[in-house]
Amino acid sequence: MPERLHELAKEGDAEGVRRLLAEGVPVDVIDNGRFNETPLMVAAREGHYKVVQILLDAGANVNHVDNDGFSPVTAAGRAGKWPVMRLLAQHGGDFHEKDGHGKNGHFYLKRCRGKRTRAAIQVAFEARGKSKPAEAGPVEPAAEADDARASLPLAPDVD
């Protein structure tokens, strides 16, 4: 049954994930061969915002690193899942840890073309007491009308 949590995380089945966690499956279960991935890493890479939130609320390790050097942050960043990256930043995700390709969360964040999205992730860093990450590059200020929207939560990807 533990391997089923990985499958449900990959599929984005929020209710199934909740059910298995309620049945006692460990949130950071590793049962997928050589990769050493957790369900959080799988859900982050797939961009399943709701599942990532459920796993984080259940105590998933936001900074677990698999055997290839990937973390939830770098897995989501490499896949361009910006709302998930913001959620991980809000929960203490390490944007400095380099993955198996020598890239970190800040590197992947540079690929985000949405000014408001980058600004929202920056707000998440500031809210947890971190200064502006130098590696992320400048975050261009939004227009006044966009400033209010930048402080609003990002809409999660549709699962």
Short mmCIF file of the C-alpha atoms (twelve columns), coordinates in Angstrom:
data_MODEL
# 
_entry.id   MODEL 
# 
loop_
_atom_site.group_PDB 
_atom_site.id 
_atom_site.type_symbol 
_atom_site.label_atom_id 
_atom_site.label_alt_id 
_atom_site.label_comp_id 
_atom_site.label_asym_id 
_atom_site.label_seq_id 
_atom_site.Cartn_x 
_atom_site.Cartn_y 
_atom_site.Cartn_z 
_atom_site.pdbx_PDB_model_num 
ATOM 1   C CA . MET A 1   0.000  0.000  0.000   1 
ATOM 2   C CA . PRO A 2   2.845  2.525  0.574   1 
ATOM 3   C CA . GLU A 3   3.712  2.541  -3.139  1 
ATOM 4   C CA . ARG A 4   0.093  3.509  -3.818  1 
ATOM 5   C CA . LEU A 5   0.734  6.894  -2.158  1 
ATOM 6   C CA . HIS A 6   3.305  7.665  -4.860  1 
ATOM 7   C CA . GLU A 7   0.831  6.669  -7.572  1 
ATOM 8   C CA . LEU A 8   -1.933 8.848  -6.127  1 
ATOM 9   C CA . ALA A 9   0.491  11.769 -5.734  1 
ATOM 10  C CA . LYS A 10  1.507  11.419 -9.382  1 
ATOM 11  C CA . GLU A 11  -2.131 11.273 -10.487 1 
ATOM 12  C CA . GLY A 12  -3.084 14.275 -8.362  1 
ATOM 13  C CA . ASP A 13  -5.709 12.301 -6.423  1 
ATOM 14  C CA . ALA A 14  -6.078 14.534 -3.356  1 
ATOM 15  C CA . GLU A 15  -8.820 12.467 -1.747  1 
ATOM 16  C CA . GLY A 16  -6.889 9.242  -2.259  1 
ATOM 17  C CA . VAL A 17  -3.793 10.797 -0.686  1 
ATOM 18  C CA . ARG A 18  -5.852 11.989 2.304   1 
ATOM 19  C CA . ARG A 19  -7.358 8.521  2.698   1 
ATOM 20  C CA . LEU A 20  -3.992 6.715  2.692   1 
ATOM 21  C CA . LEU A 21  -2.489 9.183  5.152   1 
ATOM 22  C CA . ALA A 22  -5.507 8.687  7.424   1 
ATOM 23  C CA . GLU A 23  -4.943 4.921  7.190   1 
ATOM 24  C CA . GLY A 24  -1.434 5.420  8.539   1 
ATOM 25  C CA . VAL A 25  0.794  5.362  5.464   1 
ATOM 26  C CA . PRO A 26  3.872  7.451  6.374   1 
ATOM 27  C CA . VAL A 27  3.897  10.810 4.567   1 
ATOM 28  C CA . ASP A 28  7.553  10.446 3.527   1 
ATOM 29  C CA . VAL A 29  7.343  6.793  2.513   1 
ATOM 30  C CA . ILE A 30  9.998  5.736  0.025   1 
ATOM 31  C CA . ASP A 31  9.055  2.714  -2.012  1 
ATOM 32  C CA . ASN A 32  10.108 3.352  -5.570  1 
ATOM 33  C CA . GLY A 33  13.392 1.690  -6.347  1 
ATOM 34  C CA . ARG A 34  16.670 3.498  -6.701  1 
ATOM 35  C CA . PHE A 35  15.315 7.030  -6.891  1 
ATOM 36  C CA . ASN A 36  14.518 7.537  -3.185  1 
ATOM 37  C CA . GLU A 37  11.645 9.891  -4.027  1 
ATOM 38  C CA . THR A 38  8.946  10.875 -1.583  1 
ATOM 39  C CA . PRO A 39  5.304  11.422 -2.559  1 
ATOM 40  C CA . LEU A 40  5.890  15.170 -2.073  1 
ATOM 41  C CA . MET A 41  8.609  15.156 -4.722  1 
ATOM 42  C CA . VAL A 42  6.352  13.319 -7.155  1 
ATOM 43  C CA . ALA A 43  3.409  15.673 -6.585  1 
ATOM 44  C CA . ALA A 44  5.662  18.754 -6.809  1 
ATOM 45  C CA . ARG A 45  7.158  17.629 -10.122 1 
ATOM 46  C CA . GLU A 46  3.687  16.964 -11.523 1 
ATOM 47  C CA . GLY A 47  2.406  20.327 -10.280 1 
ATOM 48  C CA . HIS A 48  -0.425 18.933 -8.159  1 
ATOM 49  C CA . TYR A 49  -0.862 21.914 -5.829  1 
ATOM 50  C CA . LYS A 50  -3.628 20.397 -3.690  1 
ATOM 51  C CA . VAL A 51  -1.716 17.173 -3.125  1 
ATOM 52  C CA . VAL A 52  1.464  19.102 -2.268  1 
ATOM 53  C CA . GLN A 53  -0.516 21.130 0.285   1 
ATOM 54  C CA . ILE A 54  -1.997 17.989 1.845   1 
ATOM 55  C CA . LEU A 55  1.420  16.333 2.115   1 
ATOM 56  C CA . LEU A 56  3.021  19.443 3.609   1 
ATOM 57  C CA . ASP A 57  0.179  19.780 6.120   1 
ATOM 58  C CA . ALA A 58  0.771  16.133 7.062   1 
ATOM 59  C CA . GLY A 59  4.433  16.906 7.836   1 
ATOM 60  C CA . ALA A 60  6.232  15.913 4.630   1 
ATOM 61  C CA . ASN A 61  9.927  16.796 4.517   1 
ATOM 62  C CA . VAL A 62  10.038 19.817 2.210   1 
ATOM 63  C CA . ASN A 63  13.805 19.458 1.753   1 
ATOM 64  C CA . HIS A 64  14.219 15.719 1.142   1 
ATOM 65  C CA . VAL A 65  16.882 15.047 -1.501  1 
ATOM 66  C CA . ASP A 66  16.624 11.948 -3.669  1 
ATOM 67  C CA . ASN A 67  19.495 9.806  -4.960  1 
ATOM 68  C CA . ASP A 68  19.821 12.011 -8.051  1 
ATOM 69  C CA . GLY A 69  20.131 15.178 -5.981  1 
ATOM 70  C CA . PHE A 70  16.607 16.481 -6.606  1 
ATOM 71  C CA . SER A 71  14.426 18.043 -3.934  1 
ATOM 72  C CA . PRO A 72  10.757 19.021 -4.154  1 
ATOM 73  C CA . VAL A 73  11.883 22.595 -4.986  1 
ATOM 74  C CA . THR A 74  14.172 21.601 -7.855  1 
ATOM 75  C CA . ALA A 75  11.715 18.998 -9.135  1 
ATOM 76  C CA . ALA A 76  8.929  21.605 -9.302  1 
ATOM 77  C CA . GLY A 77  11.265 24.267 -10.690 1 
ATOM 78  C CA . ARG A 78  12.638 22.095 -13.430 1 
ATOM 79  C CA . ALA A 79  9.050  21.278 -14.454 1 
ATOM 80  C CA . GLY A 80  8.015  24.951 -14.318 1 
ATOM 81  C CA . LYS A 81  5.390  24.451 -11.605 1 
ATOM 82  C CA . TRP A 82  5.535  27.994 -10.201 1 
ATOM 83  C CA . PRO A 83  2.520  27.903 -7.839  1 
ATOM 84  C CA . VAL A 84  3.981  24.752 -6.277  1 
ATOM 85  C CA . MET A 85  7.371  26.461 -5.948  1 
ATOM 86  C CA . ARG A 86  5.686  29.318 -4.094  1 
ATOM 87  C CA . LEU A 87  3.977  26.870 -1.755  1 
ATOM 88  C CA . LEU A 88  7.288  25.115 -1.096  1 
ATOM 89  C CA . ALA A 89  8.962  28.475 -0.423  1 
ATOM 90  C CA . GLN A 90  6.229  29.282 2.086   1 
ATOM 91  C CA . HIS A 91  6.934  25.994 3.858   1 
ATOM 92  C CA . GLY A 92  10.700 26.451 4.105   1 
ATOM 93  C CA . GLY A 93  11.844 24.869 0.840   1 
ATOM 94  C CA . ASP A 94  15.593 25.209 0.278   1 
ATOM 95  C CA . PHE A 95  16.209 27.141 -2.943  1 
ATOM 96  C CA . HIS A 96  20.006 26.908 -2.515  1 
ATOM 97  C CA . GLU A 97  20.318 23.099 -2.688  1 
ATOM 98  C CA . LYS A 98  21.691 22.034 -6.087  1 
ATOM 99  C CA . ASP A 99  20.153 19.131 -7.963  1 
ATOM 100 C CA . GLY A 100 21.797 16.444 -10.068 1 
ATOM 101 C CA . HIS A 101 22.210 18.944 -12.905 1 
ATOM 102 C CA . GLY A 102 23.982 21.478 -10.690 1 
ATOM 103 C CA . LYS A 103 20.969 23.828 -10.678 1 
ATOM 104 C CA . ASN A 104 19.101 25.168 -7.659  1 
ATOM 105 C CA . GLY A 105 15.652 26.627 -7.079  1 
ATOM 106 C CA . HIS A 106 16.882 30.154 -7.791  1 
ATOM 107 C CA . PHE A 107 18.187 29.055 -11.184 1 
ATOM 108 C CA . TYR A 108 14.839 27.525 -12.112 1 
ATOM 109 C CA . LEU A 109 12.972 30.558 -10.800 1 
ATOM 110 C CA . LYS A 110 14.803 32.717 -13.366 1 
ATOM 111 C CA . ARG A 111 12.896 30.768 -16.048 1 
ATOM 112 C CA . CYS A 112 9.584  32.018 -14.679 1 
ATOM 113 C CA . ARG A 113 8.382  34.725 -17.040 1 
ATOM 114 C CA . GLY A 114 5.511  35.920 -14.852 1 
ATOM 115 C CA . LYS A 115 6.562  39.045 -12.984 1 
ATOM 116 C CA . ARG A 116 3.713  38.720 -10.495 1 
ATOM 117 C CA . THR A 117 4.511  35.070 -9.912  1 
ATOM 118 C CA . ARG A 118 8.193  35.798 -9.226  1 
ATOM 119 C CA . ALA A 119 7.124  38.661 -6.960  1 
ATOM 120 C CA . ALA A 120 4.742  36.349 -5.079  1 
ATOM 121 C CA . ILE A 121 7.533  33.826 -4.535  1 
ATOM 122 C CA . GLN A 122 9.746  36.676 -3.332  1 
ATOM 123 C CA . VAL A 123 7.032  37.630 -0.826  1 
ATOM 124 C CA . ALA A 124 7.083  34.031 0.415   1 
ATOM 125 C CA . PHE A 125 10.843 34.297 1.043   1 
ATOM 126 C CA . GLU A 126 10.438 37.592 2.864   1 
ATOM 127 C CA . ALA A 127 7.577  36.243 4.974   1 
ATOM 128 C CA . ARG A 128 9.792  33.473 6.297   1 
ATOM 129 C CA . GLY A 129 12.527 35.953 7.211   1 
ATOM 130 C CA . LYS A 130 14.835 35.493 4.260   1 
ATOM 131 C CA . SER A 131 16.221 38.424 2.380   1 
ATOM 132 C CA . LYS A 132 15.877 38.692 -1.366  1 
ATOM 133 C CA . PRO A 133 17.817 35.820 -2.924  1 
ATOM 134 C CA . ALA A 134 20.621 37.243 -5.047  1 
ATOM 135 C CA . GLU A 135 20.650 34.242 -7.362  1 
ATOM 136 C CA . ALA A 136 17.050 34.816 -8.388  1 
ATOM 137 C CA . GLY A 137 17.868 38.074 -10.114 1 
ATOM 138 C CA . PRO A 138 15.873 41.254 -9.788  1 
ATOM 139 C CA . VAL A 139 12.148 41.038 -9.395  1 
ATOM 140 C CA . GLU A 140 10.702 43.848 -11.459 1 
ATOM 141 C CA . PRO A 141 8.158  45.937 -9.579  1 
ATOM 142 C CA . ALA A 142 4.597  45.472 -10.718 1 
ATOM 143 C CA . ALA A 143 2.380  48.371 -11.686 1 
ATOM 144 C CA . GLU A 144 0.204  49.697 -8.845  1 
ATOM 145 C CA . ALA A 145 -2.784 47.701 -10.035 1 
ATOM 146 C CA . ASP A 146 -0.646 44.590 -10.178 1 
ATOM 147 C CA . ASP A 147 0.833  45.186 -6.690  1 
ATOM 148 C CA . ALA A 148 -2.422 44.254 -5.024  1 
ATOM 149 C CA . ARG A 149 -2.741 41.138 -7.153  1 
ATOM 150 C CA . ALA A 150 0.879  40.134 -6.481  1 
ATOM 151 C CA . SER A 151 0.103  39.836 -2.781  1 
ATOM 152 C CA . LEU A 152 -2.840 37.526 -3.413  1 
ATOM 153 C CA . PRO A 153 -2.348 33.774 -3.361  1 
ATOM 154 C CA . LEU A 154 -1.573 32.219 -6.712  1 
ATOM 155 C CA . ALA A 155 -4.284 30.087 -8.171  1 
ATOM 156 C CA . PRO A 156 -3.178 26.488 -8.071  1 
ATOM 157 C CA . ASP A 157 -2.738 24.540 -11.260 1 
ATOM 158 C CA . VAL A 158 -5.859 22.666 -12.175 1 
ATOM 159 C CA . ASP A 159 -5.357 19.048 -11.180 1 
# 
